[in-house]
Amino acid sequence: MQDYLKDLHRITGSFPIVELSALTYLTDPQGNLLLTQDPADGYWRLPGGGIHPGEKVVECLRRTVFNQIGIYVETVIFLNLFSGKEQNYIDADGARITPIYAVCLPTKIRGVLRKNSDSGAEIRFFATWNVPIGKVFPPMLGAVQFFLDNFPGGVPLKPFDIDRFAEED
């Protein structure tokens, strides 16, 4: 299942497909938003990824966020669903994607924040006034803008102090 989306793109070719992804807003204690930068295209993205058949949203977040940044998402609150033709894009493999993003806010996480050495993705926290909007993956602009519009000072809930979940050696 690891290459499910790549296989789906290869099989469907340029036929339009709808992909559901689970994304999350992770913040540091100051309310700064965590984004990851894909070295392949330079765009900043919210942590998360594509849902596999039969997978629950929270299961997808657990799998993708842990693989991306080493944080295990235990529980979440669903915030919003983002969809629309303005999000459509053509993937690097030629697939015509209509994404739907289910965005959640974690209520309980644990782990140690780390870069995935395989992907080479950069990880960074941004203050709401400093998010590089022009470099956010265009289909995710609506989801990032929602955070900026609704949480201008960061997440109003208890911020997540990732360090306090560090596992002992």
C-alpha angles and dihedrals in degrees: 000000000000093000095037096125094044090050091047091052091049093050097044096042110187094344108123114256133186115227124193116208132183115221133178140206108228119182137184122232090277092055095253114154120242117226131174123217119219108220091208095066105007094236123139116231140183113254115265138066151207122330117235123219111285093011122130120228093247091048089053091050091049092051100041100037092047091049092047102043111359096252119131113214109212103174135004144187115226109234110174148337118232122201140139143115091275087071095054116117144162113246123225089259092056097257115145104228130197102188127202114195122204103197121200138180114222117233096186128024137159138183140075119292109240142153118254101241091203095059097036089215116163119233123208141160116226129197109234091250091051104048107131095236092175090058099044114114099268097231089055095050092100092053093047092045089051089058092048093047097045102034105033092159094041128269110338091210120081106299117237115250099203093188092064089064094054111134118233119245 
